[in-house]
Amino acid sequence: MPSRVETWWRVSQASAIADMTIMFDNSRDLGQAFTLARVQRGRKLLFDCRDTKYHVSRELRAVAGVWLNRVAGPWRDGVANSP
């Protein structure tokens, strides 16, 4: 079974070449499992829960931000910079 870091790396690589990537956070309790965290079409970002223009819970931003930073790159100046 791949490690968490290896999984993040694989998702990062796949999202760079996929036609569309839809990412869900499933790290919280069952009622909040599979919350939309990020959507991109090719390299065009359509939604990222770290973007403050979207109304999402602080908890989602915090927990999804951990793995999104590794998968999509750190969030700076309104843009996720690819790792």
Sequence and secondary structure as in RCSB ss.txt:
>XXXX:A:sequence
MPSRVETWWRVSQASAIADMTIMFDNSRDLGQAFTLARVQRGRKLLFDCRDTKYHVSRELRAVAGVWLNRVAGPW
RDGVANSP
>XXXX:A:secstr
   HHHHHHHHHHHHHH SEEEEEE  S GGGTTEEEEEEETTEEEEETT TTS   HHHHHHHHHHHHHHT  E
ETTEE   
